[in-house]
């Protein structure tokens, strides 16, 4: 599972912090939508930067994924679409897997 997750993160498929966190927690769009009591299409729109979540939804998203809300806000304020978080995740995965970055591509 870790290799699938890390491959998806490094392949450029991940668009933003919301998608990265969901993938990191191994949660499907449907499961997250059920937890948040919103439509899966709305999750997809957030992850594709079509919709901007409200402050309340950001809080609920963090709670649903058991993540510190400040991580989300930090990535959003960085304005880099989660790239800083993506690099952090990749480093963490490389450490956990003991692999070279080229092995994850």
Residue frames as qw, qx, qy, qz and C-alpha x, y, z in Angstrom:
[[0.000, 0.885, 0.465, 0.000, 0.00, 0.00, 0.00],
 [0.315, -0.763, 0.088, 0.558, 2.80, 2.43, 0.78],
 [0.382, -0.120, 0.584, 0.706, 4.29, 1.98, -2.67],
 [0.165, 0.641, 0.657, 0.362, 0.95, 2.71, -4.36],
 [0.183, -0.918, -0.280, 0.212, 0.49, 5.79, -2.22],
 [0.370, -0.629, 0.275, 0.626, 4.00, 7.08, -2.83],
 [0.375, 0.151, 0.662, 0.631, 3.80, 6.38, -6.56],
 [0.089, 0.795, 0.565, 0.203, 0.59, 8.36, -6.79],
 [0.262, -0.888, -0.079, 0.370, 2.11, 11.29, -4.92],
 [0.377, -0.496, 0.445, 0.643, 5.24, 11.40, -7.07],
 [0.437, 0.332, 0.707, 0.446, 3.46, 10.86, -10.39],
 [0.012, 0.009, -0.151, -0.988, 1.98, 14.36, -10.38],
 [0.274, -0.477, -0.753, -0.361, -1.59, 13.09, -9.98],
 [0.338, -0.625, -0.551, 0.437, -1.97, 14.79, -6.63],
 [0.187, 0.715, 0.265, 0.620, -3.25, 18.32, -7.07],
 [0.179, -0.693, 0.169, -0.678, -3.57, 19.75, -3.60],
 [0.089, -0.333, 0.754, -0.560, -3.37, 19.26, 0.13],
 [0.738, -0.034, 0.278, -0.614, -6.89, 17.82, 0.34],
 [0.894, 0.287, -0.299, -0.169, -6.10, 15.00, -2.06],
 [0.396, 0.478, -0.701, 0.351, -2.69, 14.38, -0.50],
 [0.331, -0.295, 0.648, -0.620, -4.15, 14.02, 2.98],
 [0.864, 0.076, 0.115, -0.485, -6.94, 11.73, 1.80],
 [0.799, 0.387, -0.459, 0.013, -4.44, 9.51, -0.02],
 [0.160, 0.477, -0.717, 0.483, -2.07, 9.53, 2.95],
 [0.501, -0.161, 0.594, -0.608, -4.90, 8.30, 5.17],
 [0.031, -0.001, -0.960, -0.277, -5.90, 5.67, 2.58],
 [0.340, 0.468, 0.598, -0.554, -9.47, 6.94, 2.43],
 [0.285, 0.383, 0.695, 0.537, -11.62, 6.78, -0.70],
 [0.127, -0.188, -0.139, -0.964, -13.55, 9.78, -1.96],
 [0.567, -0.420, -0.546, -0.451, -16.80, 7.96, -1.15],
 [0.625, -0.386, -0.571, 0.367, -15.73, 7.13, 2.40],
 [0.253, -0.103, -0.208, 0.939, -14.62, 10.71, 3.04],
 [0.287, -0.282, -0.329, -0.854, -17.84, 12.07, 1.55],
 [0.626, -0.462, -0.610, -0.151, -19.82, 9.78, 3.85],
 [0.524, -0.305, -0.461, 0.647, -17.82, 10.96, 6.88],
 [0.097, -0.111, -0.045, 0.988, -18.36, 14.60, 5.93],
 [0.307, 0.593, 0.694, -0.269, -21.97, 14.05, 4.82],
 [0.272, 0.684, -0.188, -0.650, -21.37, 15.70, 1.46],
 [0.869, 0.466, 0.074, -0.148, -21.49, 14.46, -2.12],
 [0.786, -0.165, 0.356, 0.479, -18.44, 12.66, -3.52],
 [0.483, 0.676, 0.275, 0.483, -18.60, 15.07, -6.46],
 [0.176, -0.970, 0.043, -0.163, -17.96, 17.94, -4.04],
 [0.714, -0.528, 0.348, 0.301, -14.83, 16.21, -2.70],
 [0.708, 0.270, 0.406, 0.511, -13.65, 15.77, -6.28],
 [0.215, 0.889, 0.182, 0.362, -14.31, 19.44, -7.02],
 [0.434, -0.878, 0.195, 0.051, -12.27, 20.48, -3.97],
 [0.758, -0.302, 0.439, 0.377, -9.41, 18.19, -4.95],
 [0.577, 0.425, 0.425, 0.553, -9.42, 19.58, -8.49],
 [0.214, -0.290, -0.101, 0.927, -9.46, 23.19, -7.23],
 [0.077, -0.462, -0.602, -0.647, -12.89, 23.79, -8.76],
 [0.481, -0.768, -0.315, -0.281, -14.50, 24.49, -5.37],
 [0.183, 0.446, -0.548, 0.684, -13.01, 26.22, -2.34],
 [0.520, -0.442, -0.724, 0.102, -14.04, 24.61, 0.94],
 [0.322, -0.839, -0.043, -0.436, -15.43, 26.73, 3.74],
 [0.014, -0.568, 0.662, -0.488, -13.52, 27.14, 6.99],
 [0.746, -0.210, 0.424, -0.468, -15.98, 24.78, 8.64],
 [0.951, 0.278, -0.081, -0.108, -15.47, 22.14, 5.95],
 [0.445, 0.603, -0.577, 0.325, -11.70, 22.45, 6.32],
 [0.355, -0.443, 0.633, -0.526, -12.11, 21.83, 10.06],
 [0.885, 0.018, 0.276, -0.374, -14.42, 18.88, 9.43],
 [0.795, 0.503, -0.339, 0.024, -12.04, 17.51, 6.78],
 [0.161, 0.577, -0.687, 0.412, -9.16, 17.64, 9.26],
 [0.587, -0.266, 0.565, -0.516, -11.25, 15.91, 11.92],
 [0.927, 0.222, 0.044, -0.299, -12.44, 13.22, 9.50],
 [0.784, 0.461, -0.366, 0.197, -8.86, 12.41, 8.53],
 [0.760, -0.597, -0.071, 0.246, -7.43, 12.87, 12.04],
 [0.590, 0.326, 0.017, 0.738, -5.07, 15.61, 10.89],
 [0.243, -0.548, -0.262, 0.756, -4.12, 18.86, 12.59],
 [0.345, 0.853, 0.391, -0.019, -6.12, 21.58, 10.86],
 [0.150, -0.864, 0.249, 0.411, -3.03, 23.82, 10.88],
 [0.505, -0.139, 0.699, 0.487, -1.39, 21.52, 8.32],
 [0.382, 0.636, 0.618, 0.259, -4.15, 22.29, 5.84],
 [0.015, 0.979, 0.146, -0.142, -4.09, 26.01, 6.54],
 [0.408, -0.639, 0.433, 0.488, -0.31, 26.10, 6.25],
 [0.481, 0.118, 0.710, 0.500, -0.40, 24.43, 2.84],
 [0.250, 0.806, 0.515, 0.151, -3.17, 26.74, 1.65],
 [0.149, -0.949, 0.030, 0.277, -1.30, 29.84, 2.83],
 [0.522, -0.372, 0.531, 0.554, 1.88, 28.66, 1.12],
 [0.517, 0.689, -0.025, -0.507, -0.02, 28.98, -2.15],
 [0.052, 0.494, -0.801, -0.334, 1.97, 26.15, -3.66],
 [0.784, 0.078, -0.365, -0.496, -0.92, 23.73, -4.10],
 [0.907, -0.357, 0.181, -0.135, 0.49, 21.44, -1.44],
 [0.718, 0.542, -0.384, 0.208, 3.93, 21.07, -3.05],
 [0.047, -0.607, 0.630, -0.482, 5.72, 21.71, 0.25],
 [0.752, -0.215, 0.458, -0.423, 3.54, 19.11, 1.94],
 [0.928, 0.343, -0.105, -0.104, 4.09, 16.75, -0.98],
 [0.456, 0.603, -0.573, 0.316, 7.87, 17.01, -0.54],
 [0.360, -0.456, 0.625, -0.521, 7.49, 16.38, 3.20],
 [0.903, 0.020, 0.248, -0.350, 5.31, 13.32, 2.55],
 [0.816, 0.482, -0.314, 0.048, 7.76, 11.97, 0.00],
 [0.159, 0.598, -0.662, 0.424, 10.65, 12.36, 2.45],
 [0.608, -0.291, 0.538, -0.506, 8.66, 10.61, 5.14],
 [0.947, 0.205, 0.067, -0.236, 7.74, 7.76, 2.82],
 [0.626, 0.581, -0.487, 0.182, 11.32, 7.40, 1.67],
 [0.134, -0.522, 0.691, -0.482, 12.46, 7.19, 5.27],
 [0.760, -0.114, 0.440, -0.464, 9.79, 4.65, 6.18],
 [0.932, 0.341, 0.030, -0.118, 10.37, 2.53, 3.09],
 [0.573, -0.532, 0.478, 0.400, 14.13, 2.97, 3.06],
 [0.694, 0.455, 0.467, 0.305, 14.00, 3.66, -0.65],
 [0.299, -0.179, 0.280, 0.894, 15.68, 5.92, -3.13],
 [0.370, 0.526, 0.171, -0.747, 13.46, 8.61, -4.73],
 [0.348, 0.360, -0.635, -0.589, 14.00, 7.08, -8.17],
 [0.038, -0.075, -0.996, 0.027, 12.52, 3.80, -6.90],
 [0.224, 0.473, 0.645, -0.557, 9.22, 5.54, -6.16],
 [0.299, 0.445, -0.234, -0.811, 8.67, 7.04, -9.61]]
